[in-house]
Amino acid sequence: MNWLRDYAVGSHTREWLALAIIILLSFASCIASLKLVFWLLIRKRNTDKSEGEGESDRQYWGTHGE
């Protein structure tokens, strides 16, 4: 119990808190960067797909007269 009071709750509280904040900030930055990468990839894929569909729609309506 003496160890718990001295190291976990005692004078090292600031160090544990600083370590916890650093870990949380690193996780948050990793998650944010992954979301950004996936968002950019999905956005690029959707624009590529919509450009291809637009051409086929124009060809279809050009052939079928509307």
Secondary structure, 3 states (H helix, E strand, C coil): CHHHHHHHHHCCHHHHHHHHHHHHHHHHHHHHHHHHHHHHHHHHHHHHHHHHHHHHHHHHHHHHCC
